[in-house]
Amino acid sequence: MRPGYTHVSELPWDEISSVFIQVLEMPDGRHWSTLVVDLTWGEFYEIADDSEGYADVVRELCRLPGRPVPEPATEAEIWPADE
């Protein structure tokens, strides 16, 4: 995990408006990926791709709606499942 405050929350699905992977290209050509969880009341969580368990979380979140796991450094919408 990155240094700093870490908080784990369990949220009901009806409080989550979307889950997606966002990728930013840095000036040196490297990519920085985050898993973004948007909440229905306007807040969001960002989980960096170098966080412990990141790959496992992405796999599980993709498995639930039956989506393929995206390639590394690729933007992808994971939730909602019907879009």
N, C-alpha and C positions, 0 to 999 in steps of 0.2 A: 504494500500500500504506500501511497505517497504520504510524506509527513503532513501532519495537520489533523484536524478533527475528523473522525470517522463515525458515522452514525448508521445503524442498520434499522430499517423500518419495514414492517410488514403491512402492506396496503391491500385493501379489497380491490378487486378488478374494477368495480364501478367508480372508484376514485381516480382511475388512470385513464387519461384521454388518448395517449399514444405512447408508443415505445419505438425508438428508431436509433440507428447508428449514424452518427455524424462524423465526417472525415474532413479535417483541415490539412491543407498542404502547407508545409513550412517553407520559408525562403530557401533553405538548403535542399529542398526536394523530399525531405522525410515527410511522413504522414502521421498525424496525431488523430486517433479515433476515440470517440466516446460513445457510450450507450446513454441515451437521453430518455428519461421517463418523465413525460408531461402529466401533470395532475390537473384534475378538473377545476380546481380553484386558482389556477394560474402559476403555481410554483412548479419547479422541476428538479430532478436529480440528474447529475452527470457522473458517470462512472468511467474513469480512464481505462484504456485498453491494457495498461500495465498493472492494473489492480489485481490483487489476488482473487482468483475465481472468475475473472471476467469472461474467459472463453466458455466455462461451464454454464454461466448465466445466459450468455447469448445462445448457446446450443439448446438449453431448456426452454427459453422464451420462444425460440423458433419452432421447437418440437410441439409446443402446445397448440398453436394454430395450424401446424402442418406446413410451415414454410421451410425452404432450404436454408441452411446456414450460409450466410454471405462469405465471400472471400475476404481475407484480411484487407484493410484499407479500402473497403467498398461501402458506400452509403446504402442503407437499406431500411425500409419500413418493416417493422415486425408486428406491431399491434396498432390499430384494431385488425382483427383477423379477416373481416369481411371486405376489406378494401384491397 
